[in-house]
Each structure stands twice: as structure tokens, then as C-alpha cells.
Amino acid sequence: MIFSYIWNKHDNKVMAQIISIEYPDYLANSMRLNKEDFGKEVKLSALVKLFELGKVSSGIAAKVLNISRIEFLELLSKYNVSFLHSDDLAQDIENA
């Protein structure tokens, strides 16, 4: 895995970070995806998993993917991930 950064020259701050992951060609081919689509799938899958684990919010995940929060929540069903966490649901029921 290789990490690199994109710098903002005006204020000398990191604008974005890039993670490069080595994988064999047959992995993307087995999913019938080209290089670009495979990269998008890995990024989306990672953000869905981070959301599922409670590490990022749906809003942050959507912002990273440059989509609306509603679009991200709709994508969760593709991965069999609920947008309602049992802890949040129990708390919402108590507060109702």
C-alpha cells in the first residue's frame, strides 16, 4: 500500500490523500470491471464498510463520494447494509 498527498500551494496544506493498493489484474477482471470502475468500487465499498462500523457518518461518506446523503443511503441496500443502527434505533425509541 502506498500513500501520497495532494498539496494546496496557496496555504501549504494537504487537500487530499491518495491510497494506492496493489492487486492482481484478475481481481478486477473477475468482477468484470475496468481499472477505473474497479477503483470506484473499492472506494465505495470501503466507505460503506466504514459507515457500517460507525467510523464515518453518511454525510461524510457522501461528501467523499461527491454524491448526496440520500444517494449514499440508497446505495447501502446494494451492500445489504442498513442505514439504521440498532443502537441509534433503540435510543430513538426511548426518546419518542
N, C-alpha and C positions, 0 to 999 in steps of 0.2 A: 504494500500500500504506500502510495506517495502523496504527500500533502504539499500544496503550493498555494500562493496567495495572489490576489489582485489588489493592487495598491491604488489609493486615490492620491494623485500627485499634489493636489492643492492643499490638503491638510495632513498628508503623510500618515493616513490611517488605512487599515485593511478594509476593503469594500466587500470582499467575498473570499471564501476559501474553496479550494478545489481538492477533492479526494480522487486519486486515480487508483483503480483496482485492477490487478491483473486477472484475466480469466481466459480459458481456452476458447478458441473460435467455436467449437462445437456446442458450448453452452448457449450462446445466442442463437446459433443455428437450430438447436433442439427446440427452442421456443419459437422458431420461425420469425425471428426479429433481426432487422439490420442493426448495425453498430449504434446508430443514433437512437432508434426505438428501444434497444436493449438498455442503453444508458438512462433513458427516461423511465423505463420500468423499474430499474434498480433504485433510482431516486424516489419514485413514488412509493415503492414497496417499503423502503427504509422509513419514509415519513409516516406511512400508515402504521408500521410496527411501533415507531416511537410514540405515536398518538395512542395506540392500543395499550402501551405500557405506562401511559400517563407522563411521558417525558416531555412532550410538546403539546400545545393546545391545537385545536382545529384551526384557529385563526392563524397561528404561526405556520403550521403546515401549509395552509392555503397560500399564505404570503410567499413562502419559499417556492411553491409551485406556480405562482403567478396566476392563481385562479380564485374564485370567490369561496368563502367559507361554506356556502351551501353546496357548491360543486364538489368540494372536498368531502363533505358529509355524504353526498350521494355516491362518491367513489368507494366509500368504505364497504358498501354492500358487495362490491366486486371481490373484496378480500374477506368476506364473511366477518367483518368487524362491526360491532355495534357502536353507534355514537353515544349511547347511554352507558355510563359506567355504573356498575351495581352500587358502589359507594355513593356516587352522586345521586342516584335514584332513591336510595334509602333516605338520604338527607333531604331531598326534595319532598318526599312523602311526609317526613316528620314536620317539615316547615309548612306544609299545606294546611 
